Amino acid sequence: MAVAIGACGPVGVDVEPRAAALDAAALAAALTPAERRALGDLPRARRPATLLRQRVRKEAVLKAAGVGLAVDPAVLDVTVAGRRPCVLACPALPGVVGCAVCDLRGPAGAVAALASLAHGVDAVEVDGDALLGRLRVVGVGQAVGARRGPEGHRPAAARRPAATASAPPVALTRIT
């Protein structure tokens, strides 16, 4: 799970397991002709990881734009390697050109990226476990922390005993 917080405008984040790189044909279908050429210039050993990284970058941009996969990732041209990632062209969404894209560390065994529609921003990654550790999960879709009802009382759901469940690590990313 990843959470992105940005005061500079819309942001999008995507995380995919590295095992997704095994489906190279599906990943390659999301590339523009320019990206395919750039990928072909890379050493063969780097191509599977680069394919997955491109897909994650593109999905982060499409989420930031608020369209998700309603727009084909193959129309979105993102820098491949050697330069800071950014959107070079997108005829379907001209407003995302120049959009900042940051590769994230992400959880172990995964590839992650964050996109911001603002230009020239940087991402600061912090482990969100400390923040989320202060919240108790009380039911599906509910978390209790400092939130109170309109009269200052905790909602009835907050008074229920906490459920015992192990949650995966959470990456919290803040854009500055």
C-alpha positions, 0 to 999 in steps of 0.5 A: 500500500502507498499513500501520497500527500501533495499540497502542490496539486493532484498526485498519483502513485502506483506499486506493482510486484516485481513478478509482474515483469514476467509478462513482458508482452503485456508490459511492452504493449503499453510503450510508445514507439519512442519508448520501444526504441529507447528500450532496445538501446538498453542492455538486454538484462535491464529490459524486464525491470525497465519495462515494469518501471515504465508501466508503473510510471505511466499508471502513476501519471494516469492516476494523477490525471484522474483517468486511470486506465481509461486512457491507454498507457501506450499514448503516454510517452515517458522518459525511459532511462538516463534522465529524470523521469517526466512525461514527454508527450501525451496527445490524449492528455496534453495537460500532463506533459512535463509532469514530474515523475519520481521513482520510489523505493517502495516495499520489498519485491515491488516497483513504485512511482509517484507522479505530480501534475505540478512541475519541478517537485521532488518526493520525500519518502518516509515509512508510514508504519509509525504514523499508521501504527497509532491507528486501530483498525476496528472494522473493514474500511474504518480506522480510529485515531484522533477522529471524533464525532460532531459533538466531540464523542468517538463514533460508536465504531471507535468503541468496538474492540480492535480487530487483530489483523496483520497489515503489510508495510505502508509507504507514505510519500509526501511531496514538497 
